[in-house]
Amino acid sequence: MTGTRPRGKRAILALAALMPVAAAAQSDPPLWEAGIAAGWGSSPAYPGSEHRVSRAVAAPWLVYRGPLFRIEDNNIGARLLKTPRVELDVGIGGALPASSRDVQLRAGMPDLGTLIELGPRLKVRLTDPEAKDQWRLDLPLRAVIEFQGGAQGRGTIIEPEIKWGRRIAPGWDVSASVGALWASRRLNSHLYSVAPAYATASRPAYQAQAGSLGSRLGLGVRYQINPDLWLRAGFRLDHYGNHANRASPLFESRTGVSVGIGLSWTFARSGRAGER
């Protein structure tokens, strides 16, 4: 779940999380690609938190572009429908667990377990595939499940987003996105409620409600150093002025900034063409 809970060790696992969308559609992308990404990133621990998580990370990555099964755009799932303008897929994503010891406001509260998201995403292409400026509308709806000593449903999240991308010069891509997040009462309660058993003088009991998690603006740039090596940088500004749970004692700030920079190296790719 992008930006909806304390990130812990996943604090910028991949700069793709800060890159709104690739600027130009590749004409005949390979069926699969594998590589290694390394970089540094910094972001708020969760929406509305003043605590920041900063880390340098290195991790392998894999992209697979089959006609049905897909691994791309931070998503693992199945493509159910594809037309020149509309695509529907069902995907799975997630976030690693986070310890409440890392966030002062949550000290003494239960840790947050691994969160898995599962659900459909409708993608609407707003421009022709060959246009210089690529515009796309994403409409994902995801159920959230926490795994910590078992599996437990944690509600749902909706994250509509408009994405733009363009190749401004050979090797240079720029991108941007504008989006918003809404969460069910159950998910917001998991993130922002304070049960009476965990209330303190400075952290009163609070029951969260359904509603907005805020809005966001993302900007990204990437440069192709050679056919196998990319330099990436990303910036995201989150605004929580309309956050449904501003009254929560776990909510501190109306804005949040995430930044990251890193290198991505492709060490293997398929000789067969994949599906765009």
N, C-alpha and C positions, 0 to 999 in steps of 0.2 A: 504494500500500500504506500503510494508515493506521498510522503510528507504528512501522514496522519497519526504518527505515534513516535515515541522515543526510538531512535534508530540504533543506539548502542553500537555494536561492531559493524553494522552495515552503513555507518555514516559515510556516505558516498562510496559505496562499493564499486560503482561504475559511473563515469561521467555521463553516460547516456541518460542517466536519470535527470541530469540538468540540461540536456540537449533536447529542445522541444520536438524537432523532427528533422530528418535529413533534408537538405535543401534541394536536391535534384534526384529524380528517379533514375536509377541505373538501368540502361537499356536491356542488358542480358546478365543479371547478377548470377553468380554461381549457386548451385543447389545448396551447398553448405560452405561455411568458413569457420575456422578455428583460430584462436589467437590468445594473446595475453595483454591485459590492460594494467597500467600502473599510474597512480596519480595521487593528488592530495585534495581534500575537500573539507568544508566547514559549513555547519548548518545548525539551526535551533534543535534542541532535543525533541520537541514536538510543537505543534502549532500553539502559539501563545506563550511559549517558554522563553525565558531570558538565558537559560543555561545552553551553552553551545557544545556541540560535539565536533571535534576536528581530528582527522586521521589521514595518514598516508597508507595506501593500500595497493596490493597487487593481486590479481585474480585472473584465472582463465575465463574465456568466453566462447560461446558457440552460437552460430546463426544457422538455421535450417529453413529453406524456402520451398517446402513441398506443396502440392496442390491442395492437400487437406491439413496435414500436421505442419505447424509453424513454430519456430523459435526466433523471435525478433521483437524489436521495440519493447524490450523489458517484459515480454509476454510469452508464455508457453501455452499453446492451445490448438484448436481445430478451426479451420475456415469453413463455415457452413454455406456461405453465399458470396459470390463475387461477380459484379458487373463492372462496366467501365466507370461507373460513378459510385456504386454502393458496395460495401463489403461488410459481412457479418461474421464474427468469430466468437468462439467461447474460449476463454483463457483462464490461466491460473497464475497467480503471482504470490508474493508474500514478503514478510519482514522477519528478521531474526529477533530473538528475545532481547529484552532490555532490563537491567537491574535498577530498581528504585534507588539504590545507593548512589547511582550516578547523577541523580537529579534531587537537589536539596528539598524542593517542595514535596517530593514524593517519599522522603525518608520515612522508613517504618511501614510503608504501605506494601502490598503484594507486588512482586515483580510482574512485568508484562511478558507473557509467553510468546512463542512463535505464532504469528498471524498469517493465515493463508486466505487469499481472495480467489473466488471462483464465480464466473458469470459471463454474460454476453457483452459484446462491445460492437456498436454500429459505427462504421467509419464512412463518411460521406465526402467524396472528392468534389471540391468546389470549382476546380479549374481543369483544363485539359492536361493530360499527362505530359505533353511536350511544352507546356507553357513555362516561361522563365520563372514566374512567380507561382509557387505551388501552395494552394490553400486546401485545408482539410478540416472537417468537423468530426470529433470523436465523442461518442455517447456511451460510456461504459456504465454498467450496473453490476455491482459485485456483492456477493454474500461473503461475510468475514467469519472465519473459524479460528479459534485459538487452540493451540496444542500445548498443554502444560499439565502433565499428569492425566491425560485424556483429551478428548476433543469437546469443545463447547462453542456453540454459535454465539457470535458477538454482533449480530445485526448486519446492516447493509450500508453501502456507500455509493453515491452517484458523483461522477467527476466529468461533467461536460467540458470540452476544451476545443478552442479554435487554434489551428497550427498553420504557420507560414514558413516557407523556406525558399532560398534562392542561391544559385551559384553566381557569385559576383565577379569572379576571375578564375582562370585555370587553377584548380586545386583548392580554391577558397569557397566554402559554403557558410552561409549565415542563416539563422533560423530564429523564430520567436513563437510564443504561444500565450494565450490568455485563457484562463479557466477558473472554475469555481468548484467547491466541494460541499456536498450535503451528506450528513450521516444520520442514521436512525437513532432513536433514543437509546437503544441498547448499546450501540457502539460508542456514542458520546458518553454514556454512563461509564463504560469501561475506561475511558480516557480521562474524564473530568469529574466524576462523582467522588465524594469522600464519605464513606460509610461512618456512622457514629462511632464505631469501634476504633477508627483511625483519626478521629477528630482531635485537634489540639487547640491550645489557646490562639495560635496563629493560623490554624487550618481548620475552620469550622466545618461541620457536616454540610454536605451539599448533594442535591440530586440533580443530575444533568438532564437536559431535554433534547429532543430531536431538533435538527436544524443545521444552519450553515457552519462550516469549518473555516470559511474565509474564501478569498479570491487570490489569484496569483498571476504574475507576469514573468515569463521566462525568456531569456536571451541566450543564444549560443553561437559559437563560431568553431569551425574545424578547418585544418589545413592538411592537405595530403603531401607529405614530405617525399614519399616515393610510393609505388604501387602497394606496398605492404605496411606502411607506417603512417599513422595519422596523429596529429596534435589536436587536442580538443580543449575547449574552455567553455564554462557555462556560468550563468548568473540567474538567480531567481529571487524575486521580491514577493513575499506573501503579505497580504493585508487582512487583518482579523477584526476590522472595525464592526463588521456585521456578524461576528461570531455569536452563535446561539447561547454559548455558555461563558460569556465574559464575567459573569458573577461568580464563577467557580474559583475557589482559593488556589487552584492549580493553574489558573490563567494569569499571566503576568504582563505580556506585551501585545500591542496592537499591530506590530509589524515584525517580520522576520526575513533575514537575508541568507541565502545559500550560495556558495561559490565553489568552484572546482576547476582543476586543470590537470591534464595528464596525457599520456601517450598510449596508443593502441596499435599493437603489432599483429599482423596476420601471418601465421607460419604455415598454414595449409588451407587449401581450398579445392573444391570439386571442379573437375573438368566439364561436368554437365551443367547446363543452364537450369536455374530454378524458376519459380513462378514469382512475378512481380506482385 
